[in-house]
Amino acid sequence: MAAYVQDSIMLLGDSITQGGYENNGFAAKLAHVYNRKMDVINRGFSGYNTEWALPIFEQCFATQHEQQHLPKVRLLIIWFGANDSCLPTREQHVPLPQYKANLRKMIWMVRSPESPRYSPDTRVILINSPPLNAEQWAARQAGQVPPRPMERDSGVTRTYAEAAVEVGAQEGVAVVDAWSALYDAAGREEKALRKFLTDGLHLNEAGYAIVFDELVKTIKEKHPEYHYDNLQFVFVP
Amino acid sequence: MAAYVQDSIMLLGDSITQGGYENNGFAAKLAHVYNRKMDVINRGFSGYNTEWALPIFEQCFATQHEQQHLPKVRLLIIWFGANDSCLPTREQHVPLPQYKANLRKMIWMVRSPESPRYSPDTRVILINSPPLNAEQWAARQAGQVPPRPMERDSGVTRTYAEAAVEVGAQEGVAVVDAWSALYDAAGREEKALRKFLTDGLHLNEAGYAIVFDELVKTIKEKHPEYHYDNLQFVFVP
């Protein structure tokens, strides 16, 4: 059994988080720069939206009573939106007001003294959905056996991404605007997003690298005490 | 604080383990294939030999009393030898009999009912030192400012690698013979190891890939119950 010697960073999200250890994804990069400082715990759940993730998150985050024995989560990175923003024809769809309410509930769970999972040492950072390359995703859907209908829309995805930024501003929580960072990197041209997306929705190595850089910048600006340069090795070099 | 919802794999070793999340290293690959099944905890300590690692390992591995609240370590991967096998001119050197005794102590710590850290659910796997490319490492040492003396020898490294295989056989612990796997992949020609080593000592992506494949094969053969294909997702897909 692993003794509690390092604090941790928890990544909570959908398939984009779950895939974070593959191909130099953002989880692997975080684990590397936080080596011997904090452990990275990946709680990415492919296919999940905020509605389905809420009860899972309750199980993943320790209650106050359990917390005394367990590694502290210093940074909680919440990254949802890619599935919530599906069109209503698909069961993963979560209406926009509900998506925002669910993000607020997740933040409340760790920040409110009234919550059974209140954790005053945890800093929350939201990441919003990457932009969709609709043409690329439609081709991917058409290529499935049997072919699947197109159930996403670039404009809708953008609306959800903006909503996450809004929630962050209202709640005083830092937001990594992955949507804008990737869209800007693609010269604000949807088709050029192909450079950063494997299938129009999920990130490739170059896409993860952009989000990783933005995340590290956000940590440095908003929570510098938890930036890896400001943490000592737990055991001497 | 992260609740205990997943068991874990602990990686204990030196810089070769510490670097395991970089460039698609073996830690990142393990974390990916064990996604939603087991967490990978990297306890790699650059520069450490078995002698210095022993007291650290005691702190990293929970006592029986602490174990009830903490994630179980199902697989403990112990990878030392690269620093122990330095020549006696360097302070990292550990004499061969002591190296073997230290590996035995680490195994004893988790396997003996008399140990305070006894953990009957933990399966131990040893990995031995990769082969040295002496020419490449000597050039690296000469290139340091100020230049450093050459303090390693390919034949000595091989002796330590064979010793780890011996300890495994005597203790009934599975061994990943990284030395042989890499040497074979290089056509049993030391200079050709350049394909797998960044500096003559540490592994690059191709080198890690070979060790990862051997490790997965070992898990499948010796501890199939902990192979990722035989584990369920903790939370439903």
Interface residues (C-beta under 8 A of the other chain):
Chain A: M1 A2 A3 Y4 V5 S8 M10 Q18 G19 Y21 E22 N23 N24 A27 A28 K29 A31 H32 N35 R36 D39 I41 N42 G44 F45 S46 G47 I56 Q59 C60 F61 A62 T63 E66 Q67 H69 L70 P71 K72 V73 S119 T122 F235 P237
Chain B: M1 A2 A3 Y4 V5 S8 M10 Q18 G19 Y21 E22 N23 N24 A27 A28 K29 A31 H32 N35 R36 D39 I41 N42 G44 F45 S46 G47 I56 Q59 C60 F61 A62 T63 E66 Q67 H69 L70 P71 K72 V73 S119 T122 F235 P237
